[in-house]
Amino acid sequence: HIPNTEIFKSVVNMDELGFIKVDFNTRTNLPGVFAAGDVHDHIYKQAITSAGNGCKAAIEAERYIENLKATNRY
């Protein structure tokens, strides 16, 4: 019941329980860094929810990289 997020403590924003804070699109406060599953979801923490969030984060990461390429920042 404790997220394994200690390694990211000084990198991304977390709540008081140690879960990584994300927006609706799984983005953290650090550009290009996305979080999914048990490290950010302290309510559901189920395998299917984690898989769905992982897919969502992968799509958002791909969009982020494509945007960097399109704007010559990659």
N, CA, C and O atoms as CSV, one atom per row, in Angstrom:
chain,resi,resn,atom,element,x,y,z
A,1,HIS,N,N,0.793,-1.210,0.000
A,1,HIS,CA,C,0.000,0.000,0.000
A,1,HIS,C,C,0.836,1.275,0.000
A,1,HIS,O,O,0.300,2.383,0.031
A,2,ILE,N,N,2.138,1.107,-0.035
A,2,ILE,CA,C,3.038,2.250,-0.098
A,2,ILE,C,C,3.677,2.262,-1.484
A,2,ILE,O,O,4.332,1.292,-1.865
A,3,PRO,N,N,3.495,3.347,-2.247
A,3,PRO,CA,C,4.043,3.379,-3.601
A,3,PRO,C,C,5.575,3.380,-3.588
A,3,PRO,O,O,6.194,3.986,-2.714
A,4,ASN,N,N,6.166,2.709,-4.546
A,4,ASN,CA,C,7.616,2.622,-4.648
A,4,ASN,C,C,8.122,3.805,-5.478
A,4,ASN,O,O,8.575,3.634,-6.609
A,5,THR,N,N,8.039,4.999,-4.901
A,5,THR,CA,C,8.344,6.230,-5.626
A,5,THR,C,C,9.475,7.041,-5.002
A,5,THR,O,O,9.760,8.148,-5.458
A,6,GLU,N,N,10.107,6.521,-3.993
A,6,GLU,CA,C,11.143,7.262,-3.269
A,6,GLU,C,C,12.223,7.803,-4.212
A,6,GLU,O,O,12.719,8.913,-4.015
A,7,ILE,N,N,12.584,7.032,-5.223
A,7,ILE,CA,C,13.636,7.428,-6.159
A,7,ILE,C,C,13.284,8.722,-6.916
A,7,ILE,O,O,14.177,9.435,-7.372
A,8,PHE,N,N,11.994,9.019,-7.045
A,8,PHE,CA,C,11.540,10.191,-7.793
A,8,PHE,C,C,11.207,11.383,-6.904
A,8,PHE,O,O,10.776,12.424,-7.399
A,9,LYS,N,N,11.402,11.240,-5.614
A,9,LYS,CA,C,10.978,12.251,-4.639
A,9,LYS,C,C,11.488,13.652,-4.932
A,9,LYS,O,O,10.747,14.622,-4.773
A,10,SER,N,N,12.721,13.775,-5.352
A,10,SER,CA,C,13.276,15.103,-5.602
A,10,SER,C,C,13.103,15.552,-7.054
A,10,SER,O,O,13.589,16.616,-7.439
A,11,VAL,N,N,12.411,14.741,-7.859
A,11,VAL,CA,C,12.287,15.031,-9.283
A,11,VAL,C,C,10.882,15.493,-9.674
A,11,VAL,O,O,10.729,16.489,-10.380
A,12,VAL,N,N,9.868,14.777,-9.221
A,12,VAL,CA,C,8.487,15.113,-9.591
A,12,VAL,C,C,7.655,15.396,-8.341
A,12,VAL,O,O,7.994,14.958,-7.241
A,13,ASN,N,N,6.580,16.122,-8.526
A,13,ASN,CA,C,5.690,16.447,-7.411
A,13,ASN,C,C,4.933,15.208,-6.951
A,13,ASN,O,O,4.473,14.399,-7.757
A,14,MET,N,N,4.817,15.085,-5.629
A,14,MET,CA,C,4.085,13.969,-5.025
A,14,MET,C,C,3.134,14.485,-3.963
A,14,MET,O,O,3.290,15.590,-3.444
A,15,ASP,N,N,2.151,13.663,-3.653
A,15,ASP,CA,C,1.245,14.040,-2.574
A,15,ASP,C,C,1.840,13.602,-1.236
A,15,ASP,O,O,2.943,13.057,-1.193
A,16,GLU,N,N,1.120,13.837,-0.160
A,16,GLU,CA,C,1.633,13.551,1.179
A,16,GLU,C,C,1.816,12.061,1.459
A,16,GLU,O,O,2.500,11.686,2.411
A,17,LEU,N,N,1.200,11.203,0.623
A,17,LEU,CA,C,1.332,9.757,0.799
A,17,LEU,C,C,2.433,9.149,-0.071
A,17,LEU,O,O,2.710,7.952,0.012
A,18,GLY,N,N,3.062,9.989,-0.910
A,18,GLY,CA,C,4.136,9.507,-1.764
A,18,GLY,C,C,3.709,9.095,-3.163
A,18,GLY,O,O,4.495,8.509,-3.907
A,19,PHE,N,N,2.468,9.399,-3.524
A,19,PHE,CA,C,1.991,9.104,-4.873
A,19,PHE,C,C,2.348,10.271,-5.792
A,19,PHE,O,O,2.245,11.433,-5.399
A,20,ILE,N,N,2.771,9.953,-7.023
A,20,ILE,CA,C,3.156,10.980,-7.983
A,20,ILE,C,C,1.910,11.712,-8.470
A,20,ILE,O,O,0.911,11.090,-8.831
A,21,LYS,N,N,1.982,13.035,-8.474
A,21,LYS,CA,C,0.874,13.852,-8.952
A,21,LYS,C,C,0.934,13.947,-10.476
A,21,LYS,O,O,1.983,14.237,-11.052
A,22,VAL,N,N,-0.209,13.699,-11.118
A,22,VAL,CA,C,-0.308,13.805,-12.575
A,22,VAL,C,C,-1.566,14.574,-12.942
A,22,VAL,O,O,-2.496,14.692,-12.145
A,23,ASP,N,N,-1.579,15.098,-14.174
A,23,ASP,CA,C,-2.801,15.716,-14.663
A,23,ASP,C,C,-3.642,14.651,-15.367
A,23,ASP,O,O,-3.301,13.469,-15.333
A,24,PHE,N,N,-4.719,15.058,-15.993
A,24,PHE,CA,C,-5.636,14.118,-16.652
A,24,PHE,C,C,-4.929,13.286,-17.721
A,24,PHE,O,O,-5.323,12.149,-17.981
A,25,ASN,N,N,-3.897,13.840,-18.338
A,25,ASN,CA,C,-3.183,13.151,-19.410
A,25,ASN,C,C,-1.932,12.429,-18.924
A,25,ASN,O,O,-1.042,12.138,-19.723
A,26,THR,N,N,-1.849,12.138,-17.646
A,26,THR,CA,C,-0.765,11.398,-16.991
A,26,THR,C,C,0.563,12.148,-16.951
A,26,THR,O,O,1.600,11.550,-16.666
A,27,ARG,N,N,0.542,13.448,-17.233
A,27,ARG,CA,C,1.771,14.248,-17.207
A,27,ARG,C,C,2.120,14.639,-15.776
A,27,ARG,O,O,1.242,14.978,-14.982
A,28,THR,N,N,3.404,14.589,-15.458
A,28,THR,CA,C,3.887,15.086,-14.166
A,28,THR,C,C,4.255,16.554,-14.348
A,28,THR,O,O,4.031,17.128,-15.414
A,29,ASN,N,N,4.813,17.150,-13.322
A,29,ASN,CA,C,5.250,18.544,-13.419
A,29,ASN,C,C,6.513,18.695,-14.253
A,29,ASN,O,O,6.874,19.814,-14.616
A,30,LEU,N,N,7.191,17.604,-14.564
A,30,LEU,CA,C,8.422,17.640,-15.346
A,30,LEU,C,C,8.105,17.319,-16.807
A,30,LEU,O,O,7.645,16.215,-17.100
A,31,PRO,N,N,8.339,18.256,-17.730
A,31,PRO,CA,C,8.013,18.027,-19.138
A,31,PRO,C,C,8.640,16.744,-19.679
A,31,PRO,O,O,9.831,16.491,-19.497
A,32,GLY,N,N,7.817,15.946,-20.342
A,32,GLY,CA,C,8.289,14.701,-20.923
A,32,GLY,C,C,8.287,13.516,-19.983
A,32,GLY,O,O,8.670,12.414,-20.376
A,33,VAL,N,N,7.860,13.724,-18.737
A,33,VAL,CA,C,7.805,12.636,-17.762
A,33,VAL,C,C,6.346,12.348,-17.432
A,33,VAL,O,O,5.596,13.233,-17.023
A,34,PHE,N,N,5.963,11.086,-17.621
A,34,PHE,CA,C,4.589,10.652,-17.416
A,34,PHE,C,C,4.584,9.553,-16.357
A,34,PHE,O,O,5.571,8.831,-16.210
A,35,ALA,N,N,3.492,9.420,-15.626
A,35,ALA,CA,C,3.386,8.379,-14.607
A,35,ALA,C,C,2.051,7.663,-14.768
A,35,ALA,O,O,1.044,8.275,-15.122
A,36,ALA,N,N,2.056,6.369,-14.505
A,36,ALA,CA,C,0.846,5.578,-14.653
A,36,ALA,C,C,0.812,4.466,-13.618
A,36,ALA,O,O,1.845,4.034,-13.105
A,37,GLY,N,N,-0.388,4.018,-13.327
A,37,GLY,CA,C,-0.568,2.865,-12.452
A,37,GLY,C,C,-0.459,3.186,-10.977
A,37,GLY,O,O,-0.829,4.267,-10.520
A,38,ASP,N,N,0.062,2.210,-10.244
A,38,ASP,CA,C,0.079,2.290,-8.787
A,38,ASP,C,C,0.893,3.442,-8.223
A,38,ASP,O,O,0.666,3.831,-7.077
A,39,VAL,N,N,1.829,4.002,-8.973
A,39,VAL,CA,C,2.632,5.100,-8.440
A,39,VAL,C,C,1.862,6.406,-8.366
A,39,VAL,O,O,2.294,7.344,-7.696
A,40,HIS,N,N,0.728,6.476,-9.048
A,40,HIS,CA,C,-0.062,7.708,-8.970
A,40,HIS,C,C,-1.505,7.472,-8.555
A,40,HIS,O,O,-2.193,8.424,-8.186
A,41,ASP,N,N,-1.978,6.252,-8.603
A,41,ASP,CA,C,-3.390,5.963,-8.334
A,41,ASP,C,C,-3.560,5.288,-6.973
A,41,ASP,O,O,-3.405,4.072,-6.854
A,42,HIS,N,N,-3.873,6.068,-5.967
A,42,HIS,CA,C,-4.023,5.499,-4.627
A,42,HIS,C,C,-5.442,5.025,-4.336
A,42,HIS,O,O,-5.719,4.535,-3.241
A,43,ILE,N,N,-6.330,5.164,-5.295
A,43,ILE,CA,C,-7.710,4.731,-5.088
A,43,ILE,C,C,-7.967,3.354,-5.693
A,43,ILE,O,O,-8.442,2.457,-4.996
A,44,TYR,N,N,-7.662,3.172,-6.967
A,44,TYR,CA,C,-8.016,1.934,-7.656
A,44,TYR,C,C,-6.926,0.875,-7.607
A,44,TYR,O,O,-7.219,-0.274,-7.280
A,45,LYS,N,N,-5.687,1.213,-7.917
A,45,LYS,CA,C,-4.536,0.308,-7.830
A,45,LYS,C,C,-4.789,-1.087,-8.383
A,45,LYS,O,O,-4.267,-2.056,-7.830
A,46,GLN,N,N,-5.540,-1.224,-9.414
A,46,GLN,CA,C,-5.813,-2.533,-9.983
A,46,GLN,C,C,-5.033,-2.715,-11.265
A,46,GLN,O,O,-4.689,-1.742,-11.936
A,47,ALA,N,N,-4.755,-3.962,-11.607
A,47,ALA,CA,C,-3.948,-4.263,-12.792
A,47,ALA,C,C,-4.564,-3.667,-14.055
A,47,ALA,O,O,-3.842,-3.099,-14.874
A,48,ILE,N,N,-5.849,-3.781,-14.230
A,48,ILE,CA,C,-6.477,-3.274,-15.454
A,48,ILE,C,C,-6.420,-1.749,-15.507
A,48,ILE,O,O,-6.240,-1.171,-16.578
A,49,THR,N,N,-6.570,-1.106,-14.366
A,49,THR,CA,C,-6.451,0.351,-14.308
A,49,THR,C,C,-5.021,0.762,-14.640
A,49,THR,O,O,-4.801,1.717,-15.384
A,50,SER,N,N,-4.053,0.039,-14.085
A,50,SER,CA,C,-2.646,0.340,-14.359
A,50,SER,C,C,-2.326,0.147,-15.838
A,50,SER,O,O,-1.612,0.957,-16.429
A,51,ALA,N,N,-2.846,-0.912,-16.434
A,51,ALA,CA,C,-2.600,-1.163,-17.856
A,51,ALA,C,C,-3.200,-0.058,-18.710
A,51,ALA,O,O,-2.565,0.416,-19.651
A,52,GLY,N,N,-4.416,0.351,-18.389
A,52,GLY,CA,C,-5.061,1.436,-19.131
A,52,GLY,C,C,-4.304,2.742,-18.990
A,52,GLY,O,O,-4.114,3.460,-19.972
A,53,ASN,N,N,-3.872,3.055,-17.780
A,53,ASN,CA,C,-3.103,4.275,-17.551
A,53,ASN,C,C,-1.743,4.207,-18.234
A,53,ASN,O,O,-1.243,5.220,-18.723
A,54,GLY,N,N,-1.145,3.031,-18.271
A,54,GLY,CA,C,0.134,2.862,-18.958
A,54,GLY,C,C,0.007,3.147,-20.442
A,54,GLY,O,O,0.872,3.790,-21.036
A,55,CYS,N,N,-1.078,2.667,-21.040
A,55,CYS,CA,C,-1.343,2.936,-22.449
A,55,CYS,C,C,-1.549,4.430,-22.672
A,55,CYS,O,O,-1.030,4.998,-23.633
A,56,LYS,N,N,-2.297,5.053,-21.795
A,56,LYS,CA,C,-2.554,6.492,-21.883
A,56,LYS,C,C,-1.250,7.277,-21.798
A,56,LYS,O,O,-1.030,8.212,-22.568
A,57,ALA,N,N,-0.384,6.894,-20.857
A,57,ALA,CA,C,0.896,7.574,-20.689
A,57,ALA,C,C,1.786,7.378,-21.919
A,57,ALA,O,O,2.484,8.304,-22.332
A,58,ALA,N,N,1.764,6.184,-22.503
A,58,ALA,CA,C,2.572,5.918,-23.698
A,58,ALA,C,C,2.116,6.783,-24.872
A,58,ALA,O,O,2.946,7.315,-25.610
A,59,ILE,N,N,0.818,6.924,-25.044
A,59,ILE,CA,C,0.285,7.769,-26.123
A,59,ILE,C,C,0.674,9.222,-25.895
A,59,ILE,O,O,1.069,9.910,-26.837
A,60,GLU,N,N,0.567,9.696,-24.668
A,60,GLU,CA,C,0.936,11.074,-24.362
A,60,GLU,C,C,2.435,11.303,-24.558
A,60,GLU,O,O,2.837,12.361,-25.043
A,61,ALA,N,N,3.262,10.329,-24.189
A,61,ALA,CA,C,4.704,10.450,-24.394
A,61,ALA,C,C,5.030,10.515,-25.881
A,61,ALA,O,O,5.885,11.295,-26.300
A,62,GLU,N,N,4.353,9.701,-26.669
A,62,GLU,CA,C,4.564,9.726,-28.115
A,62,GLU,C,C,4.178,11.087,-28.691
A,62,GLU,O,O,4.899,11.638,-29.524
A,63,ARG,N,N,3.059,11.621,-28.256
A,63,ARG,CA,C,2.634,12.955,-28.714
A,63,ARG,C,C,3.647,14.022,-28.324
A,63,ARG,O,O,3.937,14.926,-29.107
A,64,TYR,N,N,4.178,13.917,-27.127
A,64,TYR,CA,C,5.179,14.869,-26.645
A,64,TYR,C,C,6.412,14.847,-27.544
A,64,TYR,O,O,6.910,15.896,-27.953
A,65,ILE,N,N,6.898,13.650,-27.848
A,65,ILE,CA,C,8.089,13.513,-28.695
A,65,ILE,C,C,7.808,14.005,-30.108
A,65,ILE,O,O,8.640,14.692,-30.701
A,66,GLU,N,N,6.652,13.664,-30.649
A,66,GLU,CA,C,6.298,14.133,-31.991
A,66,GLU,C,C,6.217,15.652,-32.047
A,66,GLU,O,O,6.604,16.257,-33.047
A,67,ASN,N,N,5.718,16.270,-30.985
A,67,ASN,CA,C,5.663,17.726,-30.920
A,67,ASN,C,C,7.076,18.318,-30.881
A,67,ASN,O,O,7.343,19.330,-31.529
A,68,LEU,N,N,7.965,17.696,-30.132
A,68,LEU,CA,C,9.362,18.158,-30.099
A,68,LEU,C,C,9.981,18.069,-31.490
A,68,LEU,O,O,10.681,18.985,-31.921
A,69,LYS,N,N,9.726,16.977,-32.182
A,69,LYS,CA,C,10.255,16.815,-33.545
A,69,LYS,C,C,9.675,17.872,-34.478
A,69,LYS,O,O,10.405,18.463,-35.274
A,70,ALA,N,N,8.378,18.114,-34.387
A,70,ALA,CA,C,7.700,19.054,-35.269
A,70,ALA,C,C,8.181,20.494,-35.062
A,70,ALA,O,O,8.130,21.312,-35.981
A,71,THR,N,N,8.640,20.787,-33.869
A,71,THR,CA,C,9.101,22.141,-33.558
A,71,THR,C,C,10.627,22.232,-33.507
A,71,THR,O,O,11.187,23.203,-32.998
A,72,ASN,N,N,11.283,21.210,-34.041
A,72,ASN,CA,C,12.758,21.167,-34.090
A,72,ASN,C,C,13.421,21.313,-32.729
A,72,ASN,O,O,14.477,21.934,-32.614
A,73,ARG,N,N,12.805,20.742,-31.694
A,73,ARG,CA,C,13.401,20.779,-30.350
A,73,ARG,C,C,13.842,19.386,-29.914
A,73,ARG,O,O,14.132,19.164,-28.739
A,74,TYR,N,N,13.893,18.453,-30.854
A,74,TYR,CA,C,14.244,17.070,-30.550
A,74,TYR,C,C,15.653,16.771,-30.933
A,74,TYR,O,O,16.119,15.647,-30.746
